[in-house]
Amino acid sequence: MNPWVLALAAIAGAVVLGVVIAGWVRGRARMGTEGQMATYRTLHIASLAAPALRAGLTESAAQRSVKHLRNLLGVQALAITDDFSTLAWDGVGDKQREVAATHARAALDSGSAVVLSAVQAREVSEMLRSGIAAPLTSEDVVVGALVAYSDESAGPALMRAVEEVATFTSGQLDLAELDRTRARSAEAEVRVLRAQISPHFIFNSLTAIASFVRTDPDRARDLLLDFAEFTRYSFRSHGRYTALAEELRSVEQYLLLEQARFGDRLQVKLRVDPEVLSVRIPFLCIQPLVENAVRHGLEERDTPGTISITAVERGPDCWISVEDDGVGNEPGVIRRSLSGEPGDHVGLANVDERLRQAFGDEHGLVVETAPMAGTKVTMRIPKFAEAVTDE
């Protein structure tokens, strides 16, 4: 499902919450009408619950969000369950939290909100008079439930409020699943990049190394070590992100191997601000751009060519560019490559998609090119991004 649709649905659900729960908010508004303040309060609390829920229906996420969800409803106790057990509890009667999973069963089985009996509510605490269990879904599959307990009789307003909070929570779970799907897709695309690197580059590198075995054995040994380090980095099995310094070290090894093949035809210029060496970037996001520069900028010309790699600090961002003075390309060809159409520009769409996923759509690749005018590819990386981890 489109992430923007999900995001708009979550916002719309939160707005509905503000209207439904307005009657549950006590006290008079000092700034604006009572309805306006109730809506603001609802949206604010929803925003506090959302980040934890974006991790999915886990015990940790449930425990971090349950208090905020109970505040949304203004009830005396709230449980979040999965199919089997209570993941989190907030409110009175904590010692009786184990009964919440039993109370959730009817909602889990039916896929609809159900009203608990007064007897069931008093199993939690003698002060409670009613309860409502509403299912939680992820991709239209029931995965858990919210069970809300009140010291008042369950009326239509409370029923609707619990259903809307469950809908809001389910929207966040859908977004969490979307995040996981996109992450799996990005990991699969990295494996594709590795597969593209291996047959083309490995054969050429080993051929170049073999050519020095007799004439210059010391250089052959150094190149073999560079080859080993490059492949170790490229085929490592953990970490979606890496330090810019590590990626540039791997790029340097790649270029040393290519220079062994091209000789003086390949010149390299490097400009890197020391302040950005620790910036975290998506794994294998520079090497494919350099490989494209070699293949499309230099292989198709007989005269020497230059590849320039720049990484500089600009305010809160690190700007990285890979530029060649080769034969260039038609802008339309690059646009089609970025849109994911099959082509011979290794990993261009892959890198663009992973940058957008990690940092937002405004951080996609910018490509400047024209026939016989070379190509420059630029990316803008935030120096500090909370979403970037090595998980």
N, C-alpha and C positions, 0 to 999 in steps of 0.2 A: 504493500500500500504506500502511496506517496507520502513522504514524511511531512510535507506542508499540510496535507489534508488532515493527518493525525494531529499535528500541532494545533491547527485551527479548531478541530473537534474538541481537543482538550481545553482550549481557551473558552469555547462556547459552553462546554460543560461546567466550567468554573463560574461563568457568568450566570448560568441557570441556577447554580448553587446559591449565588448571592441573593437571587429573588426568592428561592424556596426557603432558605434558612433565615430570611430577614426577621420573621416572627419569633425566632428563637434567641435573637440577640437582645439582651437586657440593657437598660440604661438609655438615656437620651443623648442624642448626638449634639456635640458642641460646635462642630464644623460641618455644615451641610445637613441635609435631612437625615432622618433615622435610616431610611432605606439606602441612601448613598453610603453612609458609614458602614452599614451592614454589608453592602456589596464590597466595599474596600477591604473590610476585615476578612471577608470570605476569600477574596482573591489573594490577599497577603498570606493567609494561612495555607491556602492551596499551593502557593509558590514555595512555601517551606517544606511541604510534604513531597513535592514533585521530584526533586533531585534524587532522593533515596529510592523512590519507586522506579526511577529510570534504570536502576540496577536489576530490576526483575523481582519476582516474588520469591525472595530469599529471607531467611530468618533475620539477617542483619538489616536488610532494607525495611522489612516489616517493623522491626523494633525502632528504627529511626523515624518512621513515618506515623506510627500508630497514635502518638500523642497529638500530632497536628490534625489527624483525621478525626479524633475524638473531639478536639476543640471546634472543628467545623460543625459537628453535629450538636454539640452542647449536651451530650448524654453523660450518664454516670460511669459507664464502662464500655470499652470497645475491644473486640478481639479481631485479629486477622489470622485466618487459617489457610492451609493448603488442602489438598485432598484428604490428608490423614491426621494432621495435628494442628495445634494452635502455635502459630509462629511468633505472635506478639500480643501483649495485653497491656491496656492502660486503664486505670480507674479502680473502683472499689472491687473487693472480692477477689483479689489476685490469687488466693489459695485455691479458688474454684475455677481457675482458668482452663483446667483440663476438660471441663464440661462444654466449653465453647465449641470444640470440634464436633461433639455430638449434636449440639444445637444447630450447627451449620449443615448437617447432613441433608435435611430436606431441601435446602436451597441448592446444594451441590447436585443433588439427584434430579431436581426439577428444572434447574436453570432459571428460576424465578425467585423473587423475594417472598419470604414467608414470615408470618407473625408467630412469635413464640407465645406459649401460654404463661399465665402468671406463675404457675407452679415451676415452670422451667426457669423463669427469671429469678425466683426466690432460691433456686439451687445455687445461684451465684452470691446473692446477698438478700437478707430479709427486707432491706430498704427498697429493693427493685420491684417494679410492678409489671414491666413488659419488656419485650425484646423483639428485634427484627433481624433476620439473616438475609443478606443479599449476595448473589453470586458474583465472583470476579472472573473475568474472561481474558484470554490472550489469544488473538487471532481466532475469535469466535469459539474457542474451546474453554469450558469452565475449568479453572485451575485452582480456585480457592473461594473464600467468602469473607465478607465483613459481618460481624455479629455485634449489634449495638443494643445496649441495655439502658432502660430509662426508669426513673422513679415515678413516671406518669403513665397513664394508659396510652397504648399505641394508637394514634390517630392517623388520618390521611397525610397530614403535614410531615410527621416523622417518617412515615413509610416512604413518601416521595423524597425526602431529604436523604435517607439511607440509600435509596436507589440511585440518586444522582451522585452521591459520593462514591458509590461502587462503580458507576459509569466513568467518573473522572479517574478513579484508580485504575480501572481496566484500560483506559486510554493511555495512561503512563506505561502500563505493562506492554501494550502494543508497541509503543515507541522503544521500549527496552528490547523487545524482540527484533524490531527493525535495526537497532544499533548492532545487535549480535549478528544479524544476517549480513549487514554491510561489512562488519569486521571479518566474517568468514569469507565473504566475497573478496575483500582486499587481500586476505591471506592466500586465497586461491590464485589471485592475480600475481602475487609475488612468486608463487611456485611456477606460474607460466613464464614470468621474467627469467627465472633461473633456468628453465628449460630452453629458453631462447638464447641465453648466454652460452650454455654448455656446448652445443654442436658447432656454432659459428666461431666463437672466440677460442675455445679450448684447442681445436684443431690448428688454427693459425698460430696460437701461442707456442704450442709444442713444436710445430714446424720451425718457427723462428729460433727457439731454444736449441733445437737439434743442429741448426746451421752454424752455431758457435761452438759446438762440442769440441771440434778439432782445432779450429782457428783461434778461439779465445775461450778456453775452458773456465777461466775465472768468471768471465761475464755470463757464460752458460749457467754456472752454479748460482750466481746472484739472481739471474732471471728465473731460475727454477724455484728459488726461495720466494721471489715476488709472486710467482704463479701460485705457489702453495698457500701463501697468505691471502691472496685475492680470493681463491676458491674457498678457503676456510671462512672468510667473512661472508661471501656471497651465499653460501649454502648453510649458514648457521641456522639452528632450529628454534631459537627463542628470541623474543623481543621484536615488537612491531616498530619500535623507534630506536634511534641511535644518536650519539653525539655527532655533530657536524665534523669534528676532528677525525672521528673514526671513518666516516664516509669518505672524507677527502683523502685519508691515508690509503683506503682501498682504491679510490680513483687514481691516485698517483701510481700505485702498482699496476693498475690496468694500463695507464698511459706508457709506463716504462716498457711493458710488453708490446704495446702497439708501436712504440718507437723502434724497438728491436726489429720489427717487420718493415716499417716505412723508412727508417733511417732519417736522413736530414729533411725528408719531405714533410715530417710532422714536427711542428714547433708548438711549445706549450707556454702560456703565460698564466701566472697564478697571482691573485691579489686577495688576501684574506685578512680581515681585521682580527687581532687576537681576542677581542672582546666577544666575538660570536662563536668561538671554537666549541664552547660547551652547549650551544643551543641544540635542543632535541628536534630531530627531523625524522620523517618516515623513512624506515629502512629501505635502501636501494632506490632512492629518488633522484640522485644526481648521476650515478653511473649510467643508467639508460640514456640520459640526455647527452652525456659525453660520447657514448657509443654511437648514438645517432649522428653526432657531429663528425665523428671519424668516418662513418660509413657514407653519409650523404654529403659531407663537406669536403672530404679529402680523397676517398677512394675513386671518385669520378673525375679527378683532375690530375694532370701530369706534373704541374708545378708545385712547389712547397706551399703548405697551408698552415694556418695557426689556429689553435683552440685556446680561447681565453676563459678562465674560470675566476669568477669574482664572488666574494662573500663579504658584505660590508654591513655595518651597523647604521640604521636610520631610525632614530627615535626608539619606539618600543619593538621594532621589527628588525629582522635580519633579511637582507635582500641578496639572493643568490642568482647568478646568471651564468649560463654556458653559451659561449658565442664562437662561431667559426666564420671564416672568410671564404667559404666554399661556394658551391654552385647555387645555393639557395633553393627555393621551391615556390610553387604557386600557393598563395594564401588559402585558396579553396581546398587544396589537398590537405593542408594542416588542419583546417576546420573539420574536415571529414575524419581525420585521424583522431582528433580530440573528442569527436562525438562517438567514437568506438567502432567506426567502420574498419573492416580488415584492411591492412596496409603493411608497408615495410618500415614504418617508423616504430622501432621497438619500444614498447612501454609508454608511449606518450600519453595515451588516454588513461593508462593504469596509474601513472604518477599524478596526473591531474585529478583523478577521482579520489585517490588516497589523500591528497592535500586538502581537497574540499571536505572530505569526511572528517579529517583531523581538526581543521581550523575554521571551516566555514566556506561557503561558495565564493566569497570575495578573495580567497587565497588560492584560486586555481592558477594554472600556468598561463603566462602571457608570452605569445610567440610572435616575433617580428621577422618577416622573411619576404623575399621577392626573388624571382629568377636572376641568377648571376649577382646577387647582392648579399649572399651569406645568410646566416640564421642566428637569431639570438632568442634564447628561452630564459625567462625570468620567473622566479617564485619568491613570494613574500612570506616569511615564517615568523610568527610571534616569538619573541625571545623567551617569554614565559607563558605557558599554556597549561592550565590546570588539568585539561582533559588528556594530556599526553602522559602515558605511563608505559612501562615495559611489559604489561600483561599481554 
